[in-house]
């Protein structure tokens, strides 16, 4: 009788748990991203891993557009009350989204030690007005990729890439050639985005910083990228165009196809370049002007406000995705740099740096990494800088001073509007 009673009790307990499980349907959360094909499949595999191991929370991944179009789509979705639960975000989106009231404030969800584990540039990019609004996922910065075989052919030392603006120009001259003898240069020393629709602002801003210029004054109350230093930086870029080191065209895969000897690109492209290059690939720090600077890129993940239960479920996923273990795996697989100190110092990532000089170079450049301003006006000011950067390149025979002054005036109108003054 006692055995029968015990068996019945066990069955009742099992049924109760089964009914409770059935009564608690799986929460489905939406996550928008803007990753390209070379990294989106890796990102999807991480989301699939979470879904396989978490029966209570399912994450549905959706492509929201590229990193130049998804911000507008996300803002429109917020207005229409159709926003996703989570979104991968470029760093300069944070102030505008936080200010809109749609983004979940993450203050208090992490311990001080957990917050400090994020690298300072990543932490700064995820913050606005003294609060943390997103979780840094993967960092990138700009680097100079170069074709060592083309360096050798031009009589240059493949182990000595350009370290300064002057060396970049001089080597670029030697590497630019008219290979088919038709009177036109068809092999260029350098390629990088040169049009607004390809995000040339990311590089233009870095050249301004390298030249000693600032985008704003100290209290961010006015724009400042029309200074003498800014004009000189713009003139340097114009010189690269004038001497046909840099083409005024976004030549598809120019670097990989041997039409450019060097390429300024994100370190997140390292995995792609490594697999696609049919030559001896090199990577170097961004050449220094007056200062040595590389711009910080990468992604963070924000949670959009909704019901508390959904917000908590989303945070459990985000905290897992940005953990040191997952950050390390993401970095090794893609070329992104971990946003966490613990991930960079992990046994696995240290082993990669020790065995792979390309990765070691990427990480060593973090000492010179600078994030874009995390102020409310920057999202719109960035669009103005993007346009004027393209303008001064395509009008490379003209003095850029007036174009920069006009862009600063437009930026100041934006700053004034947003300040309510």
C-alpha positions as CSV (number, residue, x, y, z in Angstrom):
1,X,0.0,0.0,0.0
2,X,2.8,2.4,0.9
3,X,4.5,1.8,-2.5
4,X,1.2,2.4,-4.3
5,X,0.8,5.7,-2.4
6,X,4.3,6.8,-3.1
7,X,3.8,6.0,-6.8
8,X,0.5,7.9,-6.9
9,X,2.2,10.9,-5.3
10,X,5.0,10.8,-7.8
11,X,2.5,10.7,-10.7
12,X,0.6,13.7,-9.2
13,X,3.8,15.7,-8.9
14,X,4.8,15.0,-12.5
15,X,1.3,15.9,-13.7
16,X,1.4,19.1,-11.8
17,X,4.7,20.1,-13.3
18,X,3.5,19.1,-16.8
19,X,0.4,21.2,-16.4
20,X,2.4,24.1,-15.1
21,X,4.7,23.8,-18.1
22,X,1.8,23.6,-20.5
23,X,0.2,26.7,-18.8
24,X,3.4,28.7,-19.3
25,X,3.8,29.1,-23.1
26,X,7.2,30.0,-24.5
27,X,7.9,33.7,-24.8
28,X,8.9,34.7,-28.3
29,X,11.1,37.8,-28.6
30,X,12.1,39.6,-31.7
31,X,15.6,40.8,-32.4
32,X,16.6,43.0,-35.4
33,X,20.1,43.1,-36.8
34,X,22.0,44.8,-39.6
35,X,24.8,42.3,-40.1
36,X,26.1,41.4,-43.6
37,X,26.0,37.9,-45.0
38,X,29.6,37.1,-43.8
39,X,28.7,37.5,-40.2
40,X,24.9,37.1,-40.0
41,X,25.2,33.3,-40.3
42,X,27.5,33.2,-37.3
43,X,25.2,35.5,-35.4
44,X,22.2,33.2,-36.3
45,X,24.1,30.2,-35.0
46,X,24.5,31.8,-31.6
47,X,20.8,32.7,-31.5
48,X,19.9,29.1,-32.5
49,X,22.1,27.9,-29.7
50,X,20.2,30.0,-27.2
51,X,16.9,28.8,-28.5
52,X,17.9,25.1,-28.3
53,X,18.9,25.5,-24.6
54,X,16.2,27.8,-23.3
55,X,12.7,26.3,-23.4
56,X,11.0,29.4,-21.9
57,X,12.4,32.2,-24.2
58,X,12.6,31.9,-28.0
59,X,14.4,34.6,-29.9
60,X,13.2,35.3,-33.5
61,X,15.9,36.9,-35.6
62,X,15.0,39.4,-38.3
63,X,17.1,41.6,-40.7
64,X,16.3,45.2,-40.2
65,X,18.4,46.8,-42.9
66,X,22.0,47.7,-43.1
67,X,23.7,49.9,-40.5
68,X,22.9,53.1,-42.5
69,X,19.1,52.3,-42.9
70,X,18.0,50.3,-39.9
71,X,18.1,53.3,-37.5
72,X,15.4,55.1,-39.4
73,X,13.3,51.9,-39.7
74,X,13.7,51.3,-36.0
75,X,12.6,54.9,-35.1
76,X,9.6,54.5,-37.5
77,X,8.7,51.2,-35.8
78,X,8.8,52.9,-32.4
79,X,6.4,55.6,-33.5
80,X,4.1,52.9,-35.0
81,X,4.3,50.9,-31.7
82,X,5.7,48.0,-33.7
83,X,9.2,48.0,-32.4
84,X,11.1,44.7,-31.8
85,X,12.0,43.6,-28.3
86,X,15.7,44.0,-29.0
87,X,17.9,45.5,-31.6
88,X,21.5,45.4,-32.6
89,X,22.6,49.0,-32.7
90,X,25.5,51.1,-34.0
91,X,27.0,53.1,-31.2
92,X,25.9,56.6,-32.3
93,X,22.2,55.5,-32.3
94,X,22.1,55.3,-28.5
95,X,21.6,59.0,-27.6
96,X,18.6,59.5,-29.9
97,X,16.9,56.2,-29.0
98,X,17.5,56.8,-25.3
99,X,16.2,60.3,-25.5
100,X,13.1,59.1,-27.3
101,X,12.1,57.2,-24.2
102,X,11.8,53.9,-26.1
103,X,15.0,52.3,-24.9
104,X,15.2,50.4,-21.6
105,X,17.6,52.0,-19.1
106,X,20.0,49.2,-17.9
107,X,21.2,51.0,-14.7
108,X,21.1,48.6,-11.8
109,X,21.0,45.4,-13.9
110,X,24.7,44.9,-13.8
111,X,27.1,45.0,-10.9
112,X,29.9,47.7,-10.9
113,X,32.4,44.9,-11.6
114,X,30.3,43.7,-14.6
115,X,30.1,47.2,-16.0
116,X,33.8,47.8,-15.6
117,X,34.6,44.6,-17.4
118,X,33.6,46.3,-20.6
119,X,36.4,48.2,-22.3
120,X,36.2,51.9,-21.8
121,X,35.4,52.8,-25.4
122,X,32.7,50.2,-25.6
123,X,31.2,51.3,-22.3
124,X,31.2,55.0,-23.4
125,X,29.5,54.1,-26.7
126,X,26.8,52.3,-24.8
127,X,26.1,55.2,-22.4
128,X,24.2,58.5,-22.6
129,X,23.6,61.2,-20.0
130,X,25.3,59.2,-17.2
131,X,23.3,56.0,-17.8
132,X,24.0,52.7,-19.6
133,X,21.4,52.0,-22.3
134,X,22.8,49.1,-24.3
135,X,25.1,46.1,-23.8
136,X,28.3,46.2,-25.9
137,X,28.6,43.1,-28.1
138,X,31.6,43.3,-30.3
139,X,34.0,46.1,-31.0
140,X,35.7,47.0,-34.2
141,X,38.1,49.7,-35.3
142,X,39.6,50.8,-38.5
143,X,42.7,49.3,-39.8
144,X,44.9,49.5,-42.9
145,X,44.8,46.2,-44.8
146,X,47.5,45.7,-47.4
147,X,48.7,43.3,-50.1
148,X,52.2,42.2,-49.3
149,X,52.7,40.8,-52.8
150,X,52.0,44.2,-54.4
151,X,54.4,45.8,-51.9
152,X,57.1,43.5,-53.0
153,X,56.4,44.1,-56.7
154,X,56.7,47.9,-56.0
155,X,60.0,47.5,-54.3
156,X,58.5,48.2,-50.8
157,X,59.2,46.2,-47.7
158,X,56.1,44.1,-47.0
159,X,56.8,44.1,-43.3
160,X,56.9,47.9,-43.1
161,X,53.5,49.3,-44.0
162,X,53.0,53.1,-43.8
163,X,52.9,54.5,-40.2
164,X,52.3,58.2,-41.0
165,X,50.2,60.2,-43.5
166,X,53.4,61.1,-45.4
167,X,54.4,57.4,-45.7
168,X,50.9,56.5,-46.8
169,X,51.1,59.2,-49.6
170,X,54.6,58.2,-50.7
171,X,53.9,54.5,-50.7
172,X,50.5,55.1,-52.4
173,X,52.3,56.9,-55.2
174,X,54.6,53.9,-55.8
175,X,51.7,51.5,-55.7
176,X,49.4,53.4,-58.1
177,X,50.0,52.3,-61.7
178,X,48.6,52.3,-65.2
179,X,48.9,48.5,-65.8
180,X,47.4,48.4,-69.3
181,X,49.2,51.4,-70.6
182,X,46.1,53.3,-71.7
183,X,47.0,56.5,-69.9
184,X,44.8,55.9,-67.0
185,X,45.6,54.6,-63.5
186,X,43.9,51.3,-62.9
187,X,45.8,50.1,-59.9
188,X,45.4,52.4,-56.9
189,X,47.5,52.7,-53.8
190,X,44.5,52.9,-51.5
191,X,40.8,52.3,-51.4
192,X,38.2,53.2,-48.8
193,X,34.5,54.4,-48.8
194,X,34.4,57.8,-50.6
195,X,30.6,58.4,-50.9
196,X,28.0,59.2,-48.3
197,X,25.9,56.2,-49.1
198,X,28.8,53.9,-48.3
199,X,29.4,55.5,-44.9
200,X,32.6,57.5,-45.7
201,X,31.9,59.6,-42.6
202,X,33.4,56.8,-40.4
203,X,36.8,57.4,-42.1
204,X,36.5,61.1,-42.7
205,X,35.9,61.7,-39.0
206,X,39.0,59.6,-38.2
207,X,41.1,61.7,-40.6
208,X,39.8,64.9,-38.8
209,X,40.9,63.5,-35.5
210,X,44.2,62.3,-36.8
211,X,44.8,65.9,-38.1
212,X,44.2,67.3,-34.6
213,X,40.7,68.6,-35.3
214,X,37.6,68.1,-33.1
215,X,34.0,67.7,-34.2
216,X,32.6,69.8,-31.3
217,X,33.8,72.3,-28.8
218,X,34.5,71.1,-25.3
219,X,30.9,71.3,-24.0
220,X,29.3,70.1,-27.3
221,X,27.4,73.4,-27.6
222,X,28.7,74.0,-31.1
223,X,30.4,72.2,-34.0
224,X,34.1,72.7,-34.6
225,X,35.1,70.8,-37.7
226,X,35.9,73.9,-39.7
227,X,39.2,74.6,-37.8
228,X,42.5,75.0,-39.4
229,X,43.4,71.5,-38.4
230,X,40.1,70.2,-40.1
231,X,40.9,72.1,-43.3
232,X,44.4,70.5,-43.4
233,X,43.0,67.0,-42.9
234,X,40.5,67.6,-45.7
235,X,43.3,68.9,-48.0
236,X,45.4,65.8,-47.3
237,X,42.5,63.6,-48.5
238,X,42.1,65.8,-51.5
239,X,45.8,65.3,-52.3
240,X,45.4,61.5,-52.2
241,X,42.7,61.9,-54.9
242,X,44.6,64.5,-56.9
243,X,47.6,62.2,-57.2
244,X,45.4,59.2,-58.0
245,X,46.3,57.3,-54.9
246,X,42.7,57.1,-53.9
247,X,40.0,56.6,-56.6
248,X,36.7,58.6,-56.6
249,X,34.8,55.4,-57.0
250,X,33.7,52.6,-54.7
251,X,35.2,49.8,-56.8
252,X,33.6,46.5,-55.8
253,X,36.2,44.4,-54.0
254,X,39.0,46.6,-55.4
255,X,41.4,45.4,-52.7
256,X,40.6,41.7,-53.1
257,X,40.7,41.9,-56.9
258,X,44.2,43.5,-57.0
259,X,43.0,46.9,-58.1
260,X,44.1,48.5,-54.9
261,X,47.2,47.7,-52.8
262,X,45.8,49.0,-49.5
263,X,42.3,49.3,-48.0
264,X,41.0,51.2,-45.0
265,X,38.3,49.0,-43.6
266,X,36.8,47.8,-40.4
267,X,38.6,45.1,-38.4
268,X,35.4,43.2,-38.5
269,X,36.2,42.5,-42.1
270,X,39.3,40.5,-41.1
271,X,37.6,37.1,-41.3
272,X,36.2,37.9,-44.8
273,X,39.5,39.3,-46.1
274,X,41.4,36.4,-44.8
275,X,39.2,33.8,-46.4
276,X,38.8,35.7,-49.7
277,X,42.4,37.0,-50.3
278,X,44.4,35.2,-52.8
279,X,47.6,37.0,-51.8
280,X,49.7,37.5,-48.7
281,X,47.5,39.6,-46.5
282,X,48.9,42.2,-44.1
283,X,47.2,44.5,-41.5
284,X,48.5,47.6,-39.8
285,X,47.5,50.4,-37.6
286,X,45.8,53.4,-39.2
287,X,48.6,55.8,-40.3
288,X,49.1,58.8,-37.9
289,X,48.7,62.4,-38.8
290,X,49.3,64.9,-36.0
291,X,47.8,62.2,-33.7
292,X,47.4,58.5,-33.9
293,X,43.7,57.6,-33.9
294,X,41.4,54.8,-35.0
295,X,37.7,55.2,-34.9
296,X,35.7,52.7,-32.8
297,X,32.9,50.8,-34.4
298,X,31.0,47.7,-33.6
299,X,27.7,46.9,-32.1
300,X,25.7,46.9,-28.9
301,X,22.3,45.5,-28.1
302,X,19.5,47.5,-26.8
303,X,16.2,46.4,-25.3
304,X,13.0,48.3,-26.3
305,X,10.5,49.1,-23.5
306,X,7.5,46.8,-23.2
307,X,6.1,44.7,-20.4
308,X,8.4,44.0,-17.5
309,X,8.3,40.2,-18.1
310,X,9.4,40.7,-21.7
311,X,12.1,43.1,-20.7
312,X,13.5,40.7,-18.1
313,X,13.4,37.8,-20.6
314,X,15.2,40.0,-23.2
315,X,17.8,41.0,-20.7
316,X,18.5,37.3,-19.8
317,X,19.3,36.7,-23.5
318,X,21.3,39.9,-23.9
319,X,23.4,39.1,-20.9
320,X,24.1,35.6,-22.2
321,X,25.0,36.9,-25.7
322,X,27.4,39.5,-24.3
323,X,29.0,37.2,-21.8
324,X,32.8,36.7,-21.9
325,X,32.4,33.2,-23.2
326,X,30.1,34.1,-26.1
327,X,32.0,37.4,-26.8
328,X,35.2,35.3,-27.2
329,X,33.7,32.9,-29.6
330,X,32.1,35.7,-31.7
331,X,35.5,37.5,-31.9
332,X,37.4,34.5,-32.9
333,X,34.9,33.6,-35.6
334,X,34.4,37.0,-37.1
335,X,37.4,39.3,-36.5
336,X,35.5,41.6,-34.1
337,X,37.4,42.5,-31.0
338,X,35.8,41.4,-27.7
339,X,34.2,44.3,-25.8
340,X,35.0,42.7,-22.5
341,X,38.4,42.7,-20.8
342,X,37.8,39.2,-19.4
343,X,37.2,37.9,-23.0
344,X,40.4,39.5,-24.3
345,X,42.3,38.0,-21.3
346,X,40.7,34.6,-21.7
347,X,42.9,31.6,-22.4
348,X,41.2,31.0,-25.8
349,X,41.6,34.6,-27.1
350,X,45.2,34.9,-25.8
351,X,46.0,31.8,-27.7
352,X,44.6,33.3,-30.9
353,X,46.6,36.5,-30.4
354,X,49.8,34.5,-29.8
355,X,49.4,32.5,-32.9
356,X,47.9,35.1,-35.2
357,X,49.8,38.3,-35.8
358,X,46.8,39.9,-37.7
359,X,44.6,39.6,-34.6
360,X,47.4,40.8,-32.3
361,X,47.7,43.9,-34.5
362,X,44.0,44.6,-34.3
363,X,44.0,44.4,-30.5
364,X,47.2,46.4,-30.1
365,X,45.5,49.3,-31.8
366,X,42.8,49.6,-29.1
367,X,45.1,52.0,-27.2
368,X,44.4,54.6,-29.9
369,X,40.7,53.9,-30.4
370,X,38.2,56.7,-30.1
371,X,34.4,56.4,-30.1
372,X,32.2,58.9,-31.8
373,X,30.5,61.5,-29.6
374,X,27.6,60.1,-27.6
375,X,25.6,63.3,-27.6
376,X,22.0,63.8,-28.8
377,X,22.9,65.9,-31.8
378,X,25.6,63.5,-33.3
379,X,23.2,61.3,-35.2
380,X,22.1,64.2,-37.4
381,X,25.5,66.0,-37.3
382,X,27.0,62.8,-38.6
383,X,24.8,62.9,-41.7
384,X,26.0,66.5,-42.3
385,X,29.7,65.4,-41.9
386,X,29.0,62.5,-44.2
387,X,27.7,64.8,-47.0
388,X,30.5,67.3,-46.6
389,X,33.2,64.6,-46.6
390,X,32.0,63.4,-49.9
391,X,31.8,66.9,-51.2
392,X,35.3,67.9,-50.4
393,X,36.7,64.7,-52.0
394,X,34.7,65.1,-55.2
395,X,35.6,68.8,-55.4
396,X,39.3,68.0,-54.6
397,X,40.6,70.9,-56.7
398,X,38.7,73.4,-54.5
399,X,39.6,74.8,-51.1
400,X,37.5,72.9,-48.6
401,X,37.3,75.8,-46.1
402,X,33.9,77.1,-47.2
403,X,32.3,73.7,-47.5
404,X,33.4,72.9,-43.9
405,X,32.1,76.3,-42.6
406,X,28.7,75.7,-44.2
407,X,28.5,72.2,-42.8
408,X,29.4,73.6,-39.3
409,X,26.7,76.2,-39.6
410,X,24.1,73.5,-40.5
411,X,25.3,71.4,-37.6
412,X,25.0,74.4,-35.2
413,X,21.4,74.8,-36.4
414,X,20.8,71.2,-35.4
415,X,22.5,71.6,-32.0
416,X,20.4,74.7,-31.3
417,X,17.2,73.0,-32.3
418,X,17.8,70.0,-30.0
419,X,18.9,72.2,-27.1
420,X,15.6,74.1,-27.3
421,X,17.4,77.5,-27.3
